[in-house]
Amino acid sequence: MNIGKNIGQIIATELQRVITDHSIFLTVIAAPILYAFFLGSIYLNKDISKIPFGVVDNDQTHMSRELTRLLSASPKIKTTEKLLDAGNGLRELKKMNIQGFIVFPNGLEKDLLKGKDTQVSLFLNTTRFLPSNELNMAVNKIILQEGNKLRLKHFEGKGISIPLALKMIKPIKTNVKAIYNTTNSYGDFLLPALFFIILQQTLLLGMAESISKDREKGLLTRTLTASPKGVINYLVGKPAYYLLLYSAYLLFFTRFIFPAFQLPVKSSIYPIFVISFLFLMCVSMYAMLAGTFIKKQTQALVIIAFSTYPLFLLSGYSWPISSMPVFLRGFAALIPTTPMLEAMRRLYLMGGGWQNVLPQFEHLLLLFGLSLILLTARLYQIKRKSQHYNTEIQTINRSTLPYD
């Protein structure tokens, strides 16, 4: 492979490497597209419905059967099991045949008709919080509605007018309005972040592999020392191809993948593209910096591959940064994923504009400047060491030459 002496040659060399190196090709060409369609297909429905549910009816009255019918009619619930008792329900829950069950006690209808309080027991498998949360909300909604109907009949029987009875039943009314992610869809919440994680990790891994291979083959030092502007040429030329490629991915995701999977893109493309491009620049600087410390391409693959989940968890997207230990908050502030996913949330899901993501833009700009300074210093350090080593070799060679 020829040594790139200028920016154009470095870009051409990198393009040739991506095409010929199977590991890098799969990482930066095949993986982003395949992962995007694969993850999008998993959350295609984006909403959980027909969750397996059981009923223990110890009352066997019109009231308990009506409640069972209403539960079965809920789009969130699929009553697959009519259980004998709570013990039977717990066994089915343990086998994962159902995600929850309800127990109607003996004397349910009798107590309700007398105006007495009664208690139904709801058992949920909370090891999977999404189904359990959906079941909890659906069951409580039905029980509350039926309870209000019974109270209304009770007050009517005492001669209280319907309008007054309604006020007595619900003296305080709550009007819940979902502003963002109105369908409460897990797919709408998670998929945009996962797509950016795909871009980040494949870019980080692909560039780190390429630079570690440069170091392994001796191409890094030769490129840096090939001309007085070797460091600058390498800084500009090495990430140029990847930035162009990943900018195309960004447009492809936003204009094709997101609409294909009915994901929201509520902001204009301009702030999305600018802040995303800055994010890609940050990631490329981090990848290059990491690659200069890794001596072999295979080592880069192993080391970088394990960073996916820690970086996502530290980003604050799935768990608030404010609830993390102090030392983890400081580390989270040093990775570009943190401001990028917050900016993505505000742009894609909330339809914000520049004024809403300015802090995240400044954060990314600061990280880019810091990583650029560190990378430049590292490349100059490698160049000086190489020049010093070459000088020593030349001195040794001259000292061993025979005298005329």
Secondary structure as UniProt FT lines:
FT   HELIX           7..20
FT   HELIX           22..25
FT   HELIX           26..30
FT   HELIX           31..42
FT   STRAND          51..57
FT   HELIX           62..73
FT   TURN            75..76
FT   STRAND          77..83
FT   HELIX           86..94
FT   TURN            95..96
FT   STRAND          100..104
FT   TURN            106..107
FT   HELIX           108..113
FT   TURN            114..115
FT   STRAND          121..124
FT   TURN            126..127
FT   HELIX           129..157
FT   TURN            158..159
FT   HELIX           162..169
FT   TURN            182..183
FT   HELIX           186..217
FT   HELIX           219..225
FT   TURN            228..229
FT   HELIX           230..252
FT   HELIX           253..257
FT   HELIX           258..260
FT   TURN            261..262
FT   HELIX           269..291
FT   TURN            292..293
FT   HELIX           297..305
FT   TURN            306..307
FT   HELIX           308..314
FT   TURN            315..316
FT   HELIX           321..323
FT   HELIX           326..332
FT   TURN            333..334
FT   HELIX           337..344
FT   HELIX           345..349
FT   HELIX           354..399
//
